[in-house]
């Protein structure tokens, strides 16, 4: 059995695809304050932005207010990082036959889980799709449905079989590091209130993104940390495309990954709503790693400081792309 914790956009979409696959029984953990709201929902729905295909509709799984792991084979964590510690504190222990599957961004969540449960089996599931929650258990996916699982567990790899979710095996945490590199864009969009298309087409935003990526890639290479970008080309070629005037980065994201116009990172919504962000787990992870290895990361450090300065401020004082570029010295 799979116990899904987190009924946000990612949790809703994974629950829907698991329901379509019907390979494993699924339960969805619900907090007391959300129970009444979710009990009125009849099914789990996923819309495909910009697509002509009908929505995915799956039966609503059994709702539970218990975090008991008796009979649970996979604990699928779909919460945001600010809620992770509270969740881990509610878990008494992890039974030997239960695998923790983390969908959280970055790699610091994996460290935190392993510190809390050093004997548990922890597997990264790198979520490669972009998602937006529309209503309870009703989400929109704005890219191709695709996840990377850092395990050779055939049962876990096959849990979505036949559902339309593209599941591939990844080597260890390399995919998580590759996703972190791509997610360095999130804060840039959040500071300027822009979309992924803006990021990949506006010259100032592209220049900022290249500068943040250059710092991070240089650091990972120096630290001998393996990363796998979610694209079939090496970083030097992707960088050359971003640094030039080619429209290919946007068309590549649109045609290969199904990225839709108007799609934006969740950090944009977090800043807009005054919620805490995951900046420490993204650009902040690069800053911390740089400090550990004695390598300066000034662009990412300034991005982190800029996000922290506007977290919780509604309405947020957004910057224009040119103003952000100037403030970062890029």
C-alpha positions as CSV (number, residue, x, y, z in Angstrom):
1,X,0.0,0.0,0.0
2,X,1.0,3.6,-0.7
3,X,0.3,6.3,1.9
4,X,0.4,9.7,0.2
5,X,1.1,12.7,2.6
6,X,0.3,16.1,1.1
7,X,-2.8,16.9,-1.0
8,X,-1.3,19.9,-2.8
9,X,-0.7,20.1,-6.5
10,X,2.0,17.4,-6.6
11,X,0.2,15.0,-4.2
12,X,-3.0,15.4,-6.1
13,X,-1.5,14.6,-9.5
14,X,0.5,11.6,-8.2
15,X,-2.6,10.3,-6.4
16,X,-4.6,10.6,-9.6
17,X,-2.1,8.7,-11.7
18,X,-1.8,6.0,-9.1
19,X,-5.5,5.7,-9.1
20,X,-5.6,5.3,-12.8
21,X,-2.8,2.7,-12.7
22,X,-4.6,0.7,-10.0
23,X,-1.3,-1.2,-9.3
24,X,-1.3,-0.4,-5.6
25,X,-3.9,0.4,-3.0
26,X,-3.6,4.1,-2.0
27,X,-4.5,6.0,1.1
28,X,-4.3,9.8,1.4
29,X,-3.4,11.3,4.7
30,X,-5.6,14.3,5.6
31,X,-5.2,16.8,8.4
32,X,-8.1,17.4,10.7
33,X,-8.7,20.9,9.3
34,X,-8.9,19.6,5.7
35,X,-11.0,16.5,6.3
36,X,-14.5,18.1,5.9
37,X,-13.5,19.8,2.7
38,X,-12.0,16.7,1.1
39,X,-14.9,14.5,2.2
40,X,-17.2,16.5,-0.1
41,X,-14.9,15.8,-3.2
42,X,-16.1,12.9,-5.3
43,X,-13.0,12.1,-7.2
44,X,-9.4,13.2,-8.1
45,X,-9.1,15.3,-11.3
46,X,-6.1,16.4,-13.3
47,X,-6.5,18.9,-16.2
48,X,-3.9,19.1,-18.9
49,X,-3.2,22.8,-19.7
50,X,-3.3,23.6,-23.4
51,X,-4.1,20.0,-24.4
52,X,-7.1,18.6,-26.1
53,X,-7.1,15.4,-24.1
54,X,-9.8,14.9,-21.5
55,X,-9.0,15.3,-17.8
56,X,-7.7,12.4,-15.8
57,X,-10.4,11.3,-13.4
58,X,-9.6,8.8,-10.7
59,X,-11.5,7.4,-7.7
60,X,-10.9,9.3,-4.5
61,X,-8.6,7.2,-2.4
62,X,-9.4,6.2,1.2
63,X,-8.8,9.3,3.4
64,X,-7.1,8.8,6.7
65,X,-6.1,11.0,9.6
66,X,-3.6,8.4,10.9
67,X,0.1,8.3,10.2
68,X,0.3,4.7,11.3
69,X,2.5,2.8,8.9
70,X,1.1,-0.6,9.6
71,X,0.7,-2.3,6.2
72,X,2.3,0.7,4.4
73,X,4.9,-0.3,1.8
74,X,5.7,3.2,0.5
75,X,5.3,6.5,2.4
76,X,5.0,9.1,-0.4
77,X,5.9,12.6,1.0
78,X,4.4,15.4,-1.1
79,X,4.7,18.3,1.4
80,X,6.7,21.5,1.1
81,X,9.9,21.7,3.0
82,X,8.6,24.1,5.7
83,X,6.2,21.4,6.8
84,X,8.7,18.5,6.7
85,X,10.0,18.7,10.3
86,X,6.5,18.7,11.8
87,X,5.6,15.7,9.7
88,X,8.7,13.8,10.7
89,X,8.1,14.5,14.3
90,X,4.6,12.9,14.0
91,X,6.1,9.6,12.7
92,X,6.9,7.3,15.5
93,X,9.1,5.0,13.6
94,X,9.5,3.5,10.1
95,X,8.8,-0.2,9.9
96,X,11.5,-2.3,8.1
97,X,9.3,-3.0,5.1
98,X,8.3,0.6,4.5
99,X,10.2,2.9,2.0
100,X,10.1,6.6,2.4
101,X,9.7,8.3,-1.1
102,X,10.5,12.0,-1.1
103,X,9.2,14.3,-3.8
104,X,10.5,17.4,-2.1
105,X,12.6,19.8,-4.1
106,X,16.4,19.9,-3.6
107,X,18.5,17.5,-1.6
108,X,18.4,18.9,1.9
109,X,15.0,17.1,2.5
110,X,16.7,13.8,1.9
111,X,19.4,14.7,4.4
112,X,16.8,15.7,7.0
113,X,14.8,12.5,6.5
114,X,17.9,10.3,6.8
115,X,19.1,12.2,9.9
116,X,15.7,11.6,11.6
117,X,15.4,8.0,10.5
118,X,18.9,6.7,9.8
119,X,17.9,3.1,9.3
120,X,15.0,3.7,7.0
121,X,15.2,3.3,3.2
122,X,14.8,6.7,1.6
123,X,14.3,7.1,-2.1
124,X,14.2,10.4,-4.1
125,X,11.4,10.8,-6.6
126,X,12.3,13.8,-8.7
127,X,9.1,15.5,-10.0
128,X,9.7,16.8,-13.5
129,X,6.3,18.2,-14.2
130,X,4.9,21.6,-13.3
131,X,1.6,21.6,-11.4
132,X,-1.0,24.0,-10.1
133,X,-3.7,23.2,-7.5
134,X,-7.1,24.5,-8.7
135,X,-9.4,23.1,-6.0
136,X,-9.1,20.3,-3.4
137,X,-8.0,17.2,-5.3
138,X,-8.3,19.1,-8.6
139,X,-5.0,20.1,-10.2
140,X,-3.6,21.2,-13.5
141,X,-0.5,19.9,-15.1
142,X,1.3,22.2,-17.4
143,X,4.1,20.0,-18.7
144,X,4.6,16.4,-19.7
145,X,3.9,14.0,-16.7
146,X,7.3,12.7,-15.8
147,X,9.1,11.5,-12.7
148,X,12.6,10.1,-12.0
149,X,13.0,7.6,-9.2
150,X,16.4,7.0,-7.7
151,X,15.9,3.3,-7.0
152,X,15.9,0.0,-8.8
153,X,12.7,-1.1,-6.9
154,X,10.7,-2.7,-9.7
155,X,7.5,-2.5,-7.7
156,X,7.9,1.2,-7.1
157,X,9.0,1.9,-10.7
158,X,5.9,0.0,-11.9
159,X,3.3,1.7,-9.6
160,X,2.3,4.1,-12.3
161,X,2.3,1.6,-15.2
162,X,-0.4,2.2,-17.8
163,X,-1.5,5.6,-16.3
164,X,0.3,7.9,-18.7
165,X,2.9,9.0,-16.1
166,X,6.4,8.6,-17.6
167,X,8.5,7.0,-14.9
168,X,12.3,6.4,-15.3
169,X,15.0,5.2,-13.1
170,X,17.7,7.7,-12.0
171,X,21.1,7.0,-10.5
172,X,21.1,8.0,-6.8
173,X,20.6,11.7,-6.3
174,X,22.0,12.9,-9.6
175,X,18.5,13.7,-10.9
176,X,17.7,15.6,-7.7
177,X,20.8,17.8,-8.2
178,X,19.9,18.3,-11.9
179,X,16.4,19.4,-11.0
180,X,17.8,21.7,-8.4
181,X,19.9,23.4,-11.1
182,X,16.8,23.9,-13.2
183,X,14.9,25.2,-10.2
184,X,17.4,28.0,-9.7
185,X,15.1,29.7,-12.1
186,X,12.2,29.7,-9.6
187,X,13.4,32.6,-7.5
188,X,14.2,34.7,-10.6
189,X,10.6,34.3,-11.7
190,X,9.3,35.0,-8.2
191,X,11.3,38.2,-7.8
192,X,10.0,39.6,-11.2
193,X,6.6,37.9,-11.2
194,X,7.2,36.3,-14.5
195,X,6.6,33.0,-16.2
196,X,8.8,30.2,-17.5
197,X,8.4,31.6,-21.0
198,X,9.5,35.0,-19.9
199,X,12.6,33.4,-18.2
200,X,13.6,31.6,-21.4
201,X,12.9,34.5,-23.8
202,X,13.7,37.7,-22.0
203,X,17.4,38.6,-22.4
204,X,17.9,40.0,-18.9
205,X,16.2,37.0,-17.3
206,X,18.3,34.6,-19.4
207,X,21.5,36.4,-18.4
208,X,20.6,36.1,-14.7
209,X,19.7,32.5,-15.1
210,X,23.0,31.7,-16.8
211,X,25.0,33.5,-14.1
212,X,23.2,31.5,-11.3
213,X,23.7,28.3,-13.2
214,X,27.4,29.0,-13.9
215,X,28.0,29.4,-10.2
216,X,26.2,26.3,-9.3
217,X,27.7,24.0,-12.0
218,X,31.2,25.2,-11.2
219,X,30.6,24.4,-7.5
220,X,29.1,21.0,-8.2
221,X,32.1,20.1,-10.4
222,X,34.5,21.3,-7.8
223,X,32.7,19.3,-5.1
224,X,32.6,16.3,-7.4
225,X,28.9,16.0,-7.0
226,X,27.2,14.2,-9.9
227,X,24.2,15.9,-11.5
228,X,22.0,14.9,-14.4
229,X,20.2,17.7,-16.2
230,X,16.6,16.8,-17.4
231,X,17.6,17.2,-21.0
232,X,19.6,15.2,-23.6
233,X,22.4,17.8,-24.1
234,X,25.3,18.7,-21.8
235,X,25.3,21.9,-19.8
236,X,27.9,23.7,-22.0
237,X,25.5,23.4,-25.0
238,X,22.4,24.4,-23.0
239,X,24.4,27.4,-21.6
240,X,25.4,28.5,-25.0
241,X,21.8,28.5,-26.1
242,X,20.7,30.4,-23.1
243,X,23.5,32.9,-23.3
244,X,22.8,33.6,-27.0
245,X,19.7,34.9,-28.7
246,X,18.4,31.6,-29.9
247,X,14.7,30.9,-29.3
248,X,15.5,27.2,-28.9
249,X,15.5,27.1,-25.0
250,X,11.8,28.0,-25.0
251,X,10.8,25.9,-27.9
252,X,12.8,23.0,-26.4
253,X,10.9,23.3,-23.1
254,X,7.6,23.7,-25.0
255,X,7.9,20.8,-27.5
256,X,9.9,18.3,-25.5
257,X,8.6,18.9,-22.0
258,X,5.2,20.2,-22.9
259,X,5.6,23.4,-21.0
260,X,2.6,25.7,-21.6
261,X,2.6,29.5,-22.0
262,X,1.5,31.0,-18.7
263,X,3.2,28.3,-16.6
264,X,5.1,29.6,-13.6
265,X,7.1,28.1,-10.7
266,X,5.2,27.5,-7.4
267,X,7.5,30.1,-5.7
268,X,5.8,32.8,-7.8
269,X,2.5,31.8,-6.1
270,X,4.2,31.6,-2.7
271,X,5.5,35.1,-2.9
272,X,2.2,36.4,-4.3
273,X,0.3,34.9,-1.4
274,X,2.8,35.8,1.3
275,X,3.7,32.2,2.1
276,X,7.2,30.9,3.0
277,X,9.2,29.7,0.0
278,X,11.7,26.9,-0.5
279,X,14.5,29.3,-1.3
280,X,16.9,27.7,1.3
281,X,16.4,24.4,-0.4
282,X,17.2,25.7,-3.9
283,X,19.5,28.7,-4.4
284,X,20.3,28.5,-0.6
285,X,21.6,25.0,-1.0
286,X,24.1,26.3,-3.5
287,X,25.1,29.1,-1.1
288,X,25.6,26.6,1.8
289,X,27.5,24.2,-0.3
290,X,29.8,27.0,-1.6
291,X,30.5,28.1,2.0
292,X,31.3,24.5,2.9
293,X,33.9,24.3,0.1
294,X,35.2,27.8,0.3
295,X,33.8,28.8,-3.1
296,X,32.0,32.1,-3.5
297,X,28.4,32.2,-4.9
298,X,27.6,35.9,-4.9
299,X,24.7,35.8,-7.5
300,X,22.8,33.0,-5.7
301,X,23.5,34.6,-2.3
302,X,22.0,37.9,-3.5
303,X,19.0,36.0,-5.0
304,X,18.5,34.3,-1.6
305,X,18.7,37.6,0.2
306,X,16.3,39.3,-2.2
307,X,13.7,36.5,-1.7
308,X,14.0,36.6,2.0
309,X,13.5,40.4,1.9
310,X,10.0,40.1,0.3
311,X,8.7,36.8,1.9
312,X,5.5,37.6,3.6
313,X,5.1,41.0,2.1
314,X,1.8,41.4,0.3
315,X,1.7,42.9,-2.3
316,X,5.3,42.1,-3.0
317,X,7.6,44.8,-4.4
318,X,8.5,43.1,-7.6
319,X,11.5,44.1,-9.7
320,X,11.7,44.5,-13.5
321,X,14.1,42.1,-15.2
322,X,16.6,44.9,-15.9
323,X,16.4,46.1,-12.3
324,X,17.0,42.6,-10.9
325,X,19.9,42.1,-13.3
326,X,21.5,45.4,-12.2
327,X,21.0,44.6,-8.5
328,X,22.8,41.2,-9.0
329,X,25.7,42.8,-10.9
330,X,25.2,40.4,-13.8
